[in-house]
Amino acid sequence: RDQGITAQELSRVKEQALTQYAQAKMDMKARASILAEDFFKAGTVKTIDRKMQEVQAVRRTDVETALRDVLSQKPVVAALGPCKGHMEPYGR
């Protein structure tokens, strides 16, 4: 669709993420999982409060910019096992 993300959609996604982080603050295992994921993906660890602040700061333009960046790149597909004859080359 051409109009991008709506304010309602952004609000719903942010609320979902904030709820997940709020629950993680009360559950040691969930908190450890989130922090470990941070460390392995980015090499740093942010507090749950910091992550919540970052979610709250996301604007529609941020999402639209990220979406444009992702969609402007060639798609990448990784497959395990035989797939000869099941995938067409990119650009056809």
PyMOL Python script that loads the backbone (N, CA, C, O; Angstrom):
from pymol import cmd

cmd.read_pdbstr("""\
ATOM      1  N   ARG A   1       0.835  -1.182   0.000  1.00  0.00           N
ATOM      2  CA  ARG A   1       0.000   0.000   0.000  1.00  0.00           C
ATOM      3  C   ARG A   1       0.875   1.238   0.000  1.00  0.00           C
ATOM      4  O   ARG A   1       2.022   1.181   0.442  1.00  0.00           O
ATOM      5  N   ASP A   2       0.377   2.311  -0.467  1.00  0.00           N
ATOM      6  CA  ASP A   2       1.192   3.504  -0.702  1.00  0.00           C
ATOM      7  C   ASP A   2       1.264   4.474   0.468  1.00  0.00           C
ATOM      8  O   ASP A   2       2.210   5.259   0.539  1.00  0.00           O
ATOM      9  N   GLN A   3       0.318   4.452   1.376  1.00  0.00           N
ATOM     10  CA  GLN A   3       0.286   5.473   2.429  1.00  0.00           C
ATOM     11  C   GLN A   3       1.197   5.179   3.607  1.00  0.00           C
ATOM     12  O   GLN A   3       1.325   6.020   4.498  1.00  0.00           O
ATOM     13  N   GLY A   4       1.836   4.016   3.644  1.00  0.00           N
ATOM     14  CA  GLY A   4       2.743   3.692   4.744  1.00  0.00           C
ATOM     15  C   GLY A   4       1.980   3.259   5.976  1.00  0.00           C
ATOM     16  O   GLY A   4       0.787   2.963   5.922  1.00  0.00           O
ATOM     17  N   ILE A   5       2.688   3.229   7.076  1.00  0.00           N
ATOM     18  CA  ILE A   5       2.103   2.795   8.341  1.00  0.00           C
ATOM     19  C   ILE A   5       1.195   3.884   8.906  1.00  0.00           C
ATOM     20  O   ILE A   5       1.524   5.068   8.844  1.00  0.00           O
ATOM     21  N   THR A   6       0.068   3.484   9.449  1.00  0.00           N
ATOM     22  CA  THR A   6      -0.840   4.466  10.040  1.00  0.00           C
ATOM     23  C   THR A   6      -0.427   4.732  11.486  1.00  0.00           C
ATOM     24  O   THR A   6       0.304   3.949  12.093  1.00  0.00           O
ATOM     25  N   ALA A   7      -0.905   5.837  12.015  1.00  0.00           N
ATOM     26  CA  ALA A   7      -0.618   6.174  13.410  1.00  0.00           C
ATOM     27  C   ALA A   7      -1.170   5.099  14.338  1.00  0.00           C
ATOM     28  O   ALA A   7      -0.552   4.774  15.352  1.00  0.00           O
ATOM     29  N   GLN A   8      -2.334   4.544  13.993  1.00  0.00           N
ATOM     30  CA  GLN A   8      -2.944   3.492  14.806  1.00  0.00           C
ATOM     31  C   GLN A   8      -2.084   2.226  14.786  1.00  0.00           C
ATOM     32  O   GLN A   8      -1.894   1.596  15.826  1.00  0.00           O
ATOM     33  N   GLU A   9      -1.567   1.851  13.626  1.00  0.00           N
ATOM     34  CA  GLU A   9      -0.704   0.666  13.536  1.00  0.00           C
ATOM     35  C   GLU A   9       0.575   0.850  14.349  1.00  0.00           C
ATOM     36  O   GLU A   9       0.998  -0.051  15.073  1.00  0.00           O
ATOM     37  N   LEU A  10       1.178   2.019  14.220  1.00  0.00           N
ATOM     38  CA  LEU A  10       2.400   2.293  14.969  1.00  0.00           C
ATOM     39  C   LEU A  10       2.132   2.241  16.471  1.00  0.00           C
ATOM     40  O   LEU A  10       2.917   1.671  17.227  1.00  0.00           O
ATOM     41  N   SER A  11       1.046   2.825  16.888  1.00  0.00           N
ATOM     42  CA  SER A  11       0.686   2.827  18.301  1.00  0.00           C
ATOM     43  C   SER A  11       0.486   1.403  18.816  1.00  0.00           C
ATOM     44  O   SER A  11       0.933   1.065  19.912  1.00  0.00           O
ATOM     45  N   ARG A  12      -0.180   0.579  18.031  1.00  0.00           N
ATOM     46  CA  ARG A  12      -0.442  -0.810  18.430  1.00  0.00           C
ATOM     47  C   ARG A  12       0.863  -1.603  18.569  1.00  0.00           C
ATOM     48  O   ARG A  12       1.039  -2.355  19.527  1.00  0.00           O
ATOM     49  N   VAL A  13       1.771  -1.429  17.611  1.00  0.00           N
ATOM     50  CA  VAL A  13       3.045  -2.149  17.645  1.00  0.00           C
ATOM     51  C   VAL A  13       3.903  -1.671  18.816  1.00  0.00           C
ATOM     52  O   VAL A  13       4.541  -2.476  19.494  1.00  0.00           O
ATOM     53  N   LYS A  14       3.915  -0.368  19.046  1.00  0.00           N
ATOM     54  CA  LYS A  14       4.693   0.165  20.163  1.00  0.00           C
ATOM     55  C   LYS A  14       4.140  -0.356  21.490  1.00  0.00           C
ATOM     56  O   LYS A  14       4.903  -0.733  22.380  1.00  0.00           O
ATOM     57  N   GLU A  15       2.819  -0.375  21.618  1.00  0.00           N
ATOM     58  CA  GLU A  15       2.203  -0.852  22.853  1.00  0.00           C
ATOM     59  C   GLU A  15       2.539  -2.332  23.082  1.00  0.00           C
ATOM     60  O   GLU A  15       2.777  -2.754  24.213  1.00  0.00           O
ATOM     61  N   GLN A  16       2.554  -3.099  22.012  1.00  0.00           N
ATOM     62  CA  GLN A  16       2.899  -4.511  22.107  1.00  0.00           C
ATOM     63  C   GLN A  16       4.345  -4.684  22.599  1.00  0.00           C
ATOM     64  O   GLN A  16       4.611  -5.502  23.480  1.00  0.00           O
ATOM     65  N   ALA A  17       5.263  -3.917  22.029  1.00  0.00           N
ATOM     66  CA  ALA A  17       6.669  -4.003  22.438  1.00  0.00           C
ATOM     67  C   ALA A  17       6.845  -3.535  23.880  1.00  0.00           C
ATOM     68  O   ALA A  17       7.573  -4.159  24.651  1.00  0.00           O
ATOM     69  N   LEU A  18       6.189  -2.451  24.241  1.00  0.00           N
ATOM     70  CA  LEU A  18       6.306  -1.938  25.607  1.00  0.00           C
ATOM     71  C   LEU A  18       5.742  -2.930  26.621  1.00  0.00           C
ATOM     72  O   LEU A  18       6.285  -3.077  27.716  1.00  0.00           O
ATOM     73  N   THR A  19       4.662  -3.608  26.261  1.00  0.00           N
ATOM     74  CA  THR A  19       4.080  -4.623  27.141  1.00  0.00           C
ATOM     75  C   THR A  19       5.053  -5.777  27.339  1.00  0.00           C
ATOM     76  O   THR A  19       5.224  -6.276  28.451  1.00  0.00           O
ATOM     77  N   GLN A  20       5.690  -6.198  26.243  1.00  0.00           N
ATOM     78  CA  GLN A  20       6.673  -7.286  26.322  1.00  0.00           C
ATOM     79  C   GLN A  20       7.823  -6.891  27.255  1.00  0.00           C
ATOM     80  O   GLN A  20       8.247  -7.688  28.091  1.00  0.00           O
ATOM     81  N   TYR A  21       8.321  -5.672  27.112  1.00  0.00           N
ATOM     82  CA  TYR A  21       9.426  -5.226  27.963  1.00  0.00           C
ATOM     83  C   TYR A  21       8.984  -5.070  29.418  1.00  0.00           C
ATOM     84  O   TYR A  21       9.739  -5.401  30.333  1.00  0.00           O
ATOM     85  N   ALA A  22       7.775  -4.572  29.635  1.00  0.00           N
ATOM     86  CA  ALA A  22       7.269  -4.422  31.007  1.00  0.00           C
ATOM     87  C   ALA A  22       7.154  -5.791  31.677  1.00  0.00           C
ATOM     88  O   ALA A  22       7.487  -5.935  32.854  1.00  0.00           O
ATOM     89  N   GLN A  23       6.688  -6.788  30.941  1.00  0.00           N
ATOM     90  CA  GLN A  23       6.594  -8.134  31.493  1.00  0.00           C
ATOM     91  C   GLN A  23       7.984  -8.700  31.760  1.00  0.00           C
ATOM     92  O   GLN A  23       8.191  -9.405  32.748  1.00  0.00           O
ATOM     93  N   ALA A  24       8.934  -8.391  30.882  1.00  0.00           N
ATOM     94  CA  ALA A  24      10.302  -8.883  31.052  1.00  0.00           C
ATOM     95  C   ALA A  24      10.950  -8.301  32.307  1.00  0.00           C
ATOM     96  O   ALA A  24      11.798  -8.944  32.925  1.00  0.00           O
ATOM     97  N   LYS A  25      10.553  -7.096  32.678  1.00  0.00           N
ATOM     98  CA  LYS A  25      11.109  -6.494  33.891  1.00  0.00           C
ATOM     99  C   LYS A  25      10.723  -7.298  35.131  1.00  0.00           C
ATOM    100  O   LYS A  25      11.418  -7.254  36.146  1.00  0.00           O
ATOM    101  N   MET A  26       9.611  -8.031  35.044  1.00  0.00           N
ATOM    102  CA  MET A  26       9.143  -8.809  36.188  1.00  0.00           C
ATOM    103  C   MET A  26       9.562 -10.277  36.115  1.00  0.00           C
ATOM    104  O   MET A  26       9.329 -11.032  37.059  1.00  0.00           O
ATOM    105  N   ASP A  27      10.168 -10.683  35.021  1.00  0.00           N
ATOM    106  CA  ASP A  27      10.525 -12.089  34.820  1.00  0.00           C
ATOM    107  C   ASP A  27      12.012 -12.177  34.478  1.00  0.00           C
ATOM    108  O   ASP A  27      12.438 -11.765  33.399  1.00  0.00           O
ATOM    109  N   MET A  28      12.788 -12.717  35.406  1.00  0.00           N
ATOM    110  CA  MET A  28      14.241 -12.770  35.245  1.00  0.00           C
ATOM    111  C   MET A  28      14.656 -13.523  33.977  1.00  0.00           C
ATOM    112  O   MET A  28      15.573 -13.095  33.277  1.00  0.00           O
ATOM    113  N   LYS A  29      13.991 -14.633  33.682  1.00  0.00           N
ATOM    114  CA  LYS A  29      14.342 -15.426  32.505  1.00  0.00           C
ATOM    115  C   LYS A  29      14.090 -14.631  31.215  1.00  0.00           C
ATOM    116  O   LYS A  29      14.924 -14.640  30.310  1.00  0.00           O
ATOM    117  N   ALA A  30      12.958 -13.953  31.132  1.00  0.00           N
ATOM    118  CA  ALA A  30      12.646 -13.147  29.947  1.00  0.00           C
ATOM    119  C   ALA A  30      13.628 -11.987  29.813  1.00  0.00           C
ATOM    120  O   ALA A  30      14.078 -11.672  28.711  1.00  0.00           O
ATOM    121  N   ARG A  31      13.956 -11.357  30.929  1.00  0.00           N
ATOM    122  CA  ARG A  31      14.912 -10.244  30.908  1.00  0.00           C
ATOM    123  C   ARG A  31      16.275 -10.730  30.427  1.00  0.00           C
ATOM    124  O   ARG A  31      16.912 -10.082  29.596  1.00  0.00           O
ATOM    125  N   ALA A  32      16.721 -11.865  30.947  1.00  0.00           N
ATOM    126  CA  ALA A  32      18.008 -12.423  30.540  1.00  0.00           C
ATOM    127  C   ALA A  32      18.006 -12.755  29.052  1.00  0.00           C
ATOM    128  O   ALA A  32      19.000 -12.534  28.361  1.00  0.00           O
ATOM    129  N   SER A  33      16.894 -13.283  28.565  1.00  0.00           N
ATOM    130  CA  SER A  33      16.782 -13.637  27.152  1.00  0.00           C
ATOM    131  C   SER A  33      16.890 -12.396  26.264  1.00  0.00           C
ATOM    132  O   SER A  33      17.596 -12.414  25.255  1.00  0.00           O
ATOM    133  N   ILE A  34      16.208 -11.343  26.629  1.00  0.00           N
ATOM    134  CA  ILE A  34      16.243 -10.089  25.854  1.00  0.00           C
ATOM    135  C   ILE A  34      17.643  -9.493  25.875  1.00  0.00           C
ATOM    136  O   ILE A  34      18.147  -9.059  24.840  1.00  0.00           O
ATOM    137  N   LEU A  35      18.269  -9.469  27.034  1.00  0.00           N
ATOM    138  CA  LEU A  35      19.609  -8.896  27.146  1.00  0.00           C
ATOM    139  C   LEU A  35      20.636  -9.739  26.390  1.00  0.00           C
ATOM    140  O   LEU A  35      21.542  -9.189  25.763  1.00  0.00           O
ATOM    141  N   ALA A  36      20.505 -11.059  26.442  1.00  0.00           N
ATOM    142  CA  ALA A  36      21.423 -11.933  25.710  1.00  0.00           C
ATOM    143  C   ALA A  36      21.256 -11.754  24.208  1.00  0.00           C
ATOM    144  O   ALA A  36      22.239 -11.722  23.467  1.00  0.00           O
ATOM    145  N   GLU A  37      20.020 -11.639  23.764  1.00  0.00           N
ATOM    146  CA  GLU A  37      19.756 -11.401  22.335  1.00  0.00           C
ATOM    147  C   GLU A  37      20.415 -10.103  21.888  1.00  0.00           C
ATOM    148  O   GLU A  37      21.028 -10.047  20.822  1.00  0.00           O
ATOM    149  N   ASP A  38      20.287  -9.063  22.701  1.00  0.00           N
ATOM    150  CA  ASP A  38      20.943  -7.777  22.425  1.00  0.00           C
ATOM    151  C   ASP A  38      22.448  -7.961  22.260  1.00  0.00           C
ATOM    152  O   ASP A  38      23.048  -7.483  21.298  1.00  0.00           O
ATOM    153  N   PHE A  39      23.035  -8.658  23.211  1.00  0.00           N
ATOM    154  CA  PHE A  39      24.474  -8.839  23.208  1.00  0.00           C
ATOM    155  C   PHE A  39      24.943  -9.576  21.956  1.00  0.00           C
ATOM    156  O   PHE A  39      25.922  -9.173  21.327  1.00  0.00           O
ATOM    157  N   PHE A  40      24.254 -10.646  21.597  1.00  0.00           N
ATOM    158  CA  PHE A  40      24.687 -11.441  20.454  1.00  0.00           C
ATOM    159  C   PHE A  40      24.388 -10.768  19.121  1.00  0.00           C
ATOM    160  O   PHE A  40      25.105 -11.000  18.147  1.00  0.00           O
ATOM    161  N   LYS A  41      23.352  -9.945  19.052  1.00  0.00           N
ATOM    162  CA  LYS A  41      23.029  -9.250  17.803  1.00  0.00           C
ATOM    163  C   LYS A  41      23.856  -7.983  17.621  1.00  0.00           C
ATOM    164  O   LYS A  41      24.304  -7.690  16.512  1.00  0.00           O
ATOM    165  N   ALA A  42      24.061  -7.232  18.694  1.00  0.00           N
ATOM    166  CA  ALA A  42      24.686  -5.914  18.565  1.00  0.00           C
ATOM    167  C   ALA A  42      26.018  -5.791  19.291  1.00  0.00           C
ATOM    168  O   ALA A  42      26.746  -4.821  19.081  1.00  0.00           O
ATOM    169  N   GLY A  43      26.345  -6.755  20.139  1.00  0.00           N
ATOM    170  CA  GLY A  43      27.595  -6.684  20.876  1.00  0.00           C
ATOM    171  C   GLY A  43      27.530  -5.778  22.091  1.00  0.00           C
ATOM    172  O   GLY A  43      28.538  -5.574  22.767  1.00  0.00           O
ATOM    173  N   THR A  44      26.361  -5.233  22.377  1.00  0.00           N
ATOM    174  CA  THR A  44      26.163  -4.386  23.552  1.00  0.00           C
ATOM    175  C   THR A  44      24.864  -4.798  24.236  1.00  0.00           C
ATOM    176  O   THR A  44      24.045  -5.518  23.666  1.00  0.00           O
ATOM    177  N   VAL A  45      24.697  -4.332  25.447  1.00  0.00           N
ATOM    178  CA  VAL A  45      23.471  -4.620  26.185  1.00  0.00           C
ATOM    179  C   VAL A  45      22.853  -3.306  26.628  1.00  0.00           C
ATOM    180  O   VAL A  45      23.525  -2.453  27.208  1.00  0.00           O
ATOM    181  N   LYS A  46      21.557  -3.150  26.348  1.00  0.00           N
ATOM    182  CA  LYS A  46      20.818  -1.968  26.796  1.00  0.00           C
ATOM    183  C   LYS A  46      19.859  -2.413  27.894  1.00  0.00           C
ATOM    184  O   LYS A  46      19.331  -3.525  27.856  1.00  0.00           O
ATOM    185  N   THR A  47      19.642  -1.550  28.856  1.00  0.00           N
ATOM    186  CA  THR A  47      18.681  -1.872  29.906  1.00  0.00           C
ATOM    187  C   THR A  47      17.281  -1.935  29.298  1.00  0.00           C
ATOM    188  O   THR A  47      17.020  -1.361  28.241  1.00  0.00           O
ATOM    189  N   ILE A  48      16.404  -2.631  29.976  1.00  0.00           N
ATOM    190  CA  ILE A  48      15.016  -2.718  29.521  1.00  0.00           C
ATOM    191  C   ILE A  48      14.398  -1.322  29.484  1.00  0.00           C
ATOM    192  O   ILE A  48      13.647  -1.003  28.562  1.00  0.00           O
ATOM    193  N   ASP A  49      14.708  -0.485  30.484  1.00  0.00           N
ATOM    194  CA  ASP A  49      14.180   0.885  30.493  1.00  0.00           C
ATOM    195  C   ASP A  49      14.647   1.669  29.267  1.00  0.00           C
ATOM    196  O   ASP A  49      13.871   2.416  28.671  1.00  0.00           O
ATOM    197  N   ARG A  50      15.906   1.499  28.895  1.00  0.00           N
ATOM    198  CA  ARG A  50      16.445   2.194  27.713  1.00  0.00           C
ATOM    199  C   ARG A  50      15.740   1.714  26.441  1.00  0.00           C
ATOM    200  O   ARG A  50      15.409   2.516  25.568  1.00  0.00           O
ATOM    201  N   LYS A  51      15.514   0.403  26.346  1.00  0.00           N
ATOM    202  CA  LYS A  51      14.826  -0.151  25.189  1.00  0.00           C
ATOM    203  C   LYS A  51      13.396   0.399  25.105  1.00  0.00           C
ATOM    204  O   LYS A  51      12.895   0.675  24.015  1.00  0.00           O
ATOM    205  N   MET A  52      12.748   0.554  26.260  1.00  0.00           N
ATOM    206  CA  MET A  52      11.391   1.105  26.287  1.00  0.00           C
ATOM    207  C   MET A  52      11.389   2.557  25.825  1.00  0.00           C
ATOM    208  O   MET A  52      10.486   2.978  25.102  1.00  0.00           O
ATOM    209  N   GLN A  53      12.392   3.321  26.237  1.00  0.00           N
ATOM    210  CA  GLN A  53      12.513   4.714  25.786  1.00  0.00           C
ATOM    211  C   GLN A  53      12.685   4.784  24.275  1.00  0.00           C
ATOM    212  O   GLN A  53      12.105   5.647  23.616  1.00  0.00           O
ATOM    213  N   GLU A  54      13.484   3.873  23.731  1.00  0.00           N
ATOM    214  CA  GLU A  54      13.719   3.855  22.286  1.00  0.00           C
ATOM    215  C   GLU A  54      12.437   3.509  21.526  1.00  0.00           C
ATOM    216  O   GLU A  54      12.166   4.084  20.471  1.00  0.00           O
ATOM    217  N   VAL A  55      11.653   2.575  22.059  1.00  0.00           N
ATOM    218  CA  VAL A  55      10.380   2.231  21.418  1.00  0.00           C
ATOM    219  C   VAL A  55       9.458   3.441  21.424  1.00  0.00           C
ATOM    220  O   VAL A  55       8.837   3.757  20.409  1.00  0.00           O
ATOM    221  N   GLN A  56       9.367   4.115  22.561  1.00  0.00           N
ATOM    222  CA  GLN A  56       8.491   5.277  22.669  1.00  0.00           C
ATOM    223  C   GLN A  56       8.907   6.397  21.713  1.00  0.00           C
ATOM    224  O   GLN A  56       8.068   7.195  21.293  1.00  0.00           O
ATOM    225  N   ALA A  57      10.187   6.462  21.370  1.00  0.00           N
ATOM    226  CA  ALA A  57      10.692   7.533  20.507  1.00  0.00           C
ATOM    227  C   ALA A  57      10.492   7.271  19.013  1.00  0.00           C
ATOM    228  O   ALA A  57      10.699   8.172  18.200  1.00  0.00           O
ATOM    229  N   VAL A  58      10.096   6.055  18.640  1.00  0.00           N
ATOM    230  CA  VAL A  58       9.934   5.724  17.218  1.00  0.00           C
ATOM    231  C   VAL A  58       8.788   6.531  16.622  1.00  0.00           C
ATOM    232  O   VAL A  58       7.705   6.624  17.200  1.00  0.00           O
ATOM    233  N   ARG A  59       9.050   7.116  15.447  1.00  0.00           N
ATOM    234  CA  ARG A  59       8.041   7.902  14.728  1.00  0.00           C
ATOM    235  C   ARG A  59       7.688   7.198  13.419  1.00  0.00           C
ATOM    236  O   ARG A  59       8.406   6.304  12.971  1.00  0.00           O
ATOM    237  N   ARG A  60       6.597   7.603  12.825  1.00  0.00           N
ATOM    238  CA  ARG A  60       6.184   7.021  11.536  1.00  0.00           C
ATOM    239  C   ARG A  60       7.274   7.198  10.489  1.00  0.00           C
ATOM    240  O   ARG A  60       7.515   6.296   9.687  1.00  0.00           O
ATOM    241  N   THR A  61       7.929   8.346  10.490  1.00  0.00           N
ATOM    242  CA  THR A  61       8.980   8.578   9.492  1.00  0.00           C
ATOM    243  C   THR A  61      10.153   7.621   9.686  1.00  0.00           C
ATOM    244  O   THR A  61      10.802   7.237   8.713  1.00  0.00           O
ATOM    245  N   ASP A  62      10.432   7.231  10.930  1.00  0.00           N
ATOM    246  CA  ASP A  62      11.503   6.259  11.197  1.00  0.00           C
ATOM    247  C   ASP A  62      11.174   4.914  10.551  1.00  0.00           C
ATOM    248  O   ASP A  62      12.026   4.285   9.924  1.00  0.00           O
ATOM    249  N   VAL A  63       9.925   4.488  10.718  1.00  0.00           N
ATOM    250  CA  VAL A  63       9.488   3.211  10.154  1.00  0.00           C
ATOM    251  C   VAL A  63       9.526   3.277   8.630  1.00  0.00           C
ATOM    252  O   VAL A  63       9.995   2.344   7.979  1.00  0.00           O
ATOM    253  N   GLU A  64       9.042   4.360   8.069  1.00  0.00           N
ATOM    254  CA  GLU A  64       9.009   4.496   6.609  1.00  0.00           C
ATOM    255  C   GLU A  64      10.417   4.534   6.016  1.00  0.00           C
ATOM    256  O   GLU A  64      10.651   3.966   4.949  1.00  0.00           O
ATOM    257  N   THR A  65      11.352   5.193   6.691  1.00  0.00           N
ATOM    258  CA  THR A  65      12.744   5.225   6.226  1.00  0.00           C
ATOM    259  C   THR A  65      13.359   3.831   6.266  1.00  0.00           C
ATOM    260  O   THR A  65      14.019   3.414   5.314  1.00  0.00           O
ATOM    261  N   ALA A  66      13.146   3.119   7.352  1.00  0.00           N
ATOM    262  CA  ALA A  66      13.677   1.755   7.477  1.00  0.00           C
ATOM    263  C   ALA A  66      13.073   0.845   6.420  1.00  0.00           C
ATOM    264  O   ALA A  66      13.776   0.019   5.837  1.00  0.00           O
ATOM    265  N   LEU A  67      11.792   0.986   6.170  1.00  0.00           N
ATOM    266  CA  LEU A  67      11.119   0.168   5.174  1.00  0.00           C
ATOM    267  C   LEU A  67      11.677   0.441   3.775  1.00  0.00           C
ATOM    268  O   LEU A  67      11.919  -0.492   3.009  1.00  0.00           O
ATOM    269  N   ARG A  68      11.877   1.701   3.448  1.00  0.00           N
ATOM    270  CA  ARG A  68      12.465   2.052   2.143  1.00  0.00           C
ATOM    271  C   ARG A  68      13.859   1.453   1.996  1.00  0.00           C
ATOM    272  O   ARG A  68      14.207   0.937   0.934  1.00  0.00           O
ATOM    273  N   ASP A  69      14.653   1.522   3.056  1.00  0.00           N
ATOM    274  CA  ASP A  69      16.011   0.961   3.021  1.00  0.00           C
ATOM    275  C   ASP A  69      15.983  -0.539   2.778  1.00  0.00           C
ATOM    276  O   ASP A  69      16.750  -1.053   1.963  1.00  0.00           O
ATOM    277  N   VAL A  70      15.107  -1.240   3.475  1.00  0.00           N
ATOM    278  CA  VAL A  70      15.031  -2.697   3.342  1.00  0.00           C
ATOM    279  C   VAL A  70      14.528  -3.083   1.959  1.00  0.00           C
ATOM    280  O   VAL A  70      15.077  -3.985   1.328  1.00  0.00           O
ATOM    281  N   LEU A  71      13.495  -2.410   1.487  1.00  0.00           N
ATOM    282  CA  LEU A  71      12.901  -2.780   0.200  1.00  0.00           C
ATOM    283  C   LEU A  71      13.738  -2.351  -1.000  1.00  0.00           C
ATOM    284  O   LEU A  71      13.501  -2.824  -2.111  1.00  0.00           O
ATOM    285  N   SER A  72      14.707  -1.472  -0.800  1.00  0.00           N
ATOM    286  CA  SER A  72      15.539  -1.033  -1.921  1.00  0.00           C
ATOM    287  C   SER A  72      16.696  -2.000  -2.192  1.00  0.00           C
ATOM    288  O   SER A  72      17.411  -1.845  -3.182  1.00  0.00           O
ATOM    289  N   GLN A  73      16.880  -2.983  -1.330  1.00  0.00           N
ATOM    290  CA  GLN A  73      17.960  -3.946  -1.487  1.00  0.00           C
ATOM    291  C   GLN A  73      17.446  -5.208  -2.170  1.00  0.00           C
ATOM    292  O   GLN A  73      16.265  -5.545  -2.091  1.00  0.00           O
ATOM    293  N   LYS A  74      18.369  -5.897  -2.845  1.00  0.00           N
ATOM    294  CA  LYS A  74      18.005  -7.170  -3.449  1.00  0.00           C
ATOM    295  C   LYS A  74      17.659  -8.153  -2.335  1.00  0.00           C
ATOM    296  O   LYS A  74      18.320  -8.173  -1.296  1.00  0.00           O
ATOM    297  N   PRO A  75      16.630  -8.965  -2.546  1.00  0.00           N
ATOM    298  CA  PRO A  75      16.285  -9.945  -1.519  1.00  0.00           C
ATOM    299  C   PRO A  75      17.356 -11.024  -1.397  1.00  0.00           C
ATOM    300  O   PRO A  75      18.038 -11.350  -2.370  1.00  0.00           O
ATOM    301  N   VAL A  76      17.494 -11.565  -0.209  1.00  0.00           N
ATOM    302  CA  VAL A  76      18.457 -12.629   0.056  1.00  0.00           C
ATOM    303  C   VAL A  76      17.684 -13.849   0.546  1.00  0.00           C
ATOM    304  O   VAL A  76      16.826 -13.750   1.424  1.00  0.00           O
ATOM    305  N   VAL A  77      18.001 -14.981  -0.029  1.00  0.00           N
ATOM    306  CA  VAL A  77      17.358 -16.221   0.377  1.00  0.00           C
ATOM    307  C   VAL A  77      18.437 -17.218   0.757  1.00  0.00           C
ATOM    308  O   VAL A  77      19.409 -17.397   0.023  1.00  0.00           O
ATOM    309  N   ALA A  78      18.273 -17.858   1.883  1.00  0.00           N
ATOM    310  CA  ALA A  78      19.184 -18.913   2.300  1.00  0.00           C
ATOM    311  C   ALA A  78      18.381 -20.211   2.344  1.00  0.00           C
ATOM    312  O   ALA A  78      17.284 -20.254   2.901  1.00  0.00           O
ATOM    313  N   ALA A  79      18.927 -21.250   1.761  1.00  0.00           N
ATOM    314  CA  ALA A  79      18.226 -22.531   1.741  1.00  0.00           C
ATOM    315  C   ALA A  79      19.190 -23.638   2.149  1.00  0.00           C
ATOM    316  O   ALA A  79      20.361 -23.632   1.771  1.00  0.00           O
ATOM    317  N   LEU A  80      18.685 -24.571   2.914  1.00  0.00           N
ATOM    318  CA  LEU A  80      19.460 -25.741   3.300  1.00  0.00           C
ATOM    319  C   LEU A  80      18.870 -26.946   2.582  1.00  0.00           C
ATOM    320  O   LEU A  80      17.655 -27.137   2.556  1.00  0.00           O
ATOM    321  N   GLY A  81      19.739 -27.747   2.006  1.00  0.00           N
ATOM    322  CA  GLY A  81      19.271 -28.933   1.319  1.00  0.00           C
ATOM    323  C   GLY A  81      19.075 -28.675  -0.163  1.00  0.00           C
ATOM    324  O   GLY A  81      19.268 -27.553  -0.633  1.00  0.00           O
ATOM    325  N   PRO A  82      18.700 -29.693  -0.891  1.00  0.00           N
ATOM    326  CA  PRO A  82      18.568 -29.556  -2.338  1.00  0.00           C
ATOM    327  C   PRO A  82      17.409 -28.636  -2.707  1.00  0.00           C
ATOM    328  O   PRO A  82      16.295 -28.786  -2.204  1.00  0.00           O
ATOM    329  N   CYS A  83      17.683 -27.699  -3.579  1.00  0.00           N
ATOM    330  CA  CYS A  83      16.621 -26.808  -4.051  1.00  0.00           C
ATOM    331  C   CYS A  83      16.769 -26.539  -5.547  1.00  0.00           C
ATOM    332  O   CYS A  83      16.119 -25.643  -6.086  1.00  0.00           O
ATOM    333  N   LYS A  84      17.614 -27.307  -6.210  1.00  0.00           N
ATOM    334  CA  LYS A  84      17.826 -27.141  -7.640  1.00  0.00           C
ATOM    335  C   LYS A  84      16.501 -27.316  -8.381  1.00  0.00           C
ATOM    336  O   LYS A  84      15.782 -28.295  -8.182  1.00  0.00           O
ATOM    337  N   GLY A  85      16.203 -26.356  -9.227  1.00  0.00           N
ATOM    338  CA  GLY A  85      14.972 -26.411  -9.985  1.00  0.00           C
ATOM    339  C   GLY A  85      13.761 -25.866  -9.256  1.00  0.00           C
ATOM    340  O   GLY A  85      12.680 -25.771  -9.839  1.00  0.00           O
ATOM    341  N   HIS A  86      13.924 -25.505  -7.979  1.00  0.00           N
ATOM    342  CA  HIS A  86      12.803 -24.980  -7.201  1.00  0.00           C
ATOM    343  C   HIS A  86      12.854 -23.470  -6.999  1.00  0.00           C
ATOM    344  O   HIS A  86      11.897 -22.864  -6.517  1.00  0.00           O
ATOM    345  N   MET A  87      13.982 -22.869  -7.373  1.00  0.00           N
ATOM    346  CA  MET A  87      14.118 -21.439  -7.168  1.00  0.00           C
ATOM    347  C   MET A  87      14.593 -20.795  -8.464  1.00  0.00           C
ATOM    348  O   MET A  87      15.515 -21.284  -9.116  1.00  0.00           O
ATOM    349  N   GLU A  88      13.958 -19.711  -8.818  1.00  0.00           N
ATOM    350  CA  GLU A  88      14.370 -18.984 -10.014  1.00  0.00           C
ATOM    351  C   GLU A  88      15.451 -17.987  -9.647  1.00  0.00           C
ATOM    352  O   GLU A  88      15.435 -17.431  -8.549  1.00  0.00           O
ATOM    353  N   PRO A  89      16.394 -17.752 -10.557  1.00  0.00           N
ATOM    354  CA  PRO A  89      17.429 -16.746 -10.280  1.00  0.00           C
ATOM    355  C   PRO A  89      16.812 -15.356 -10.150  1.00  0.00           C
ATOM    356  O   PRO A  89      15.788 -15.057 -10.764  1.00  0.00           O
ATOM    357  N   TYR A  90      17.445 -14.525  -9.351  1.00  0.00           N
ATOM    358  CA  TYR A  90      16.975 -13.143  -9.172  1.00  0.00           C
ATOM    359  C   TYR A  90      17.081 -12.395 -10.485  1.00  0.00           C
ATOM    360  O   TYR A  90      18.063 -12.555 -11.210  1.00  0.00           O
ATOM    361  N   GLY A  91      16.112 -11.600 -10.797  1.00  0.00           N
ATOM    362  CA  GLY A  91      16.158 -10.757 -11.992  1.00  0.00           C
ATOM    363  C   GLY A  91      15.348 -11.296 -13.150  1.00  0.00           C
ATOM    364  O   GLY A  91      15.295 -10.661 -14.203  1.00  0.00           O
ATOM    365  N   ARG A  92      14.736 -12.411 -12.996  1.00  0.00           N
ATOM    366  CA  ARG A  92      13.898 -12.941 -14.077  1.00  0.00           C
ATOM    367  C   ARG A  92      12.552 -12.326 -14.092  1.00  0.00           C
ATOM    368  O   ARG A  92      11.727 -12.665 -14.941  1.00  0.00           O
TER     369      ARG A  92
END
""", "prot")
cmd.dss("prot")
cmd.show_as("cartoon", "prot")
cmd.util.cbc("prot")
cmd.orient("prot")
